[in-house]
Amino acid sequence: MTKEQALYNYCVRLGDNALVQSYRLSEWCSNAPILEEDLALTNMALDMTGRAQLLLQYAGKVAGHGKTADDMAYRRAEREYRNDLISELPDADFAFTMVRQMLVSTFECFLYAALVSSSDKEIAAIAAKAVKEARYHMAHTSEWVIRLGDGTEESNRRAQSALNILWSYTGGLFETTDADALLLSEGMAADVSQIKTKWQENIEAILREAKLILPADDYQQTGGRQGLHTEYLGHMLTEMQYLHRTYPEAIW
Amino acid sequence: MTNEVDFPSWEVFTQVKPGANYVHAGAIHAADKKMALQNARDTYTRRGEGTSIWVVPSESIVASNPGDKEMLFDPSNDKIYRLPTFYTMPEGAKAI
């Protein structure tokens, strides 16, 4: 694998994560418990859309095939998506959304903080913007996780059951490939093995305050890096890509 | 918005640039101080309007009764000597 191919895969993975998270967050539009939270969740969705656009556009540029961000988002099939499985799971309830976003945004805080010093100038510039967003996403969602976990009996039960489901998908965040090793040696990618300890410490601190219990089961799902997804991504893409596939040149 | 949530109301003030006055932006609902700041940020500063935010519990605002308007404000209207209109303003002094 060449450096260009490895960089392409890396950008696609980061871009797909942003795009898929954006989609799930935007599903809360008009459905959040209060108006203020509706704005907060759609704000986060917009941050993610912006990030996806930059990363997928850059991926197209690196590949040199002239594909735009829209081509990348709307004209790839499920198996070509490289997002982490945790991002595509449907939201069972508000607690699920908050616990998921807390787990992922905490990871992204460390990831993008490391990528700010990437030797690839474009990645570094995107990371400088993303890390600020991720910090706010982490602050907002960890507050909610603490409130829900240390709230009523029902909110604690919902947050705990969300954590029990989501925990086995967190391993995917730290999966690496040969392409990652190549980029790492070039100083372009972030070393997720170093991020893992810091991430775990932060998550455990939040969960302690939230009176939530870390699942003891260590089993972890895999597959996102190979494009092997849960049954949910296909349904998401069907809806997301419908308009573009039906009216291929549609613009607004 | 199916469930009725009964969070208290907070008044939001934003500062556009350092040193400027905090200006009332509106009101939001939130359960506690941290949530109030975050909701204020998400509701009123989404287009880069601010450098800083104040949130104040709405119940802490003491307001005068509009019915007392005449008593409170009319007496100052006929005392022109209270207005600093007799000074010559230096040219270029905009902030006075």
Interface residues (C-beta under 8 A of the other chain):
Chain A: S30 N31 A32 P33 I34 L35 E36 E37 D38 L39 A40 N43 Y136 A139 H140 E143 R147
Chain B: M1 N3 V5 F7 I28 H29 A30 A31 K34 M35 Q38 N39 R41 D42 T43 R46
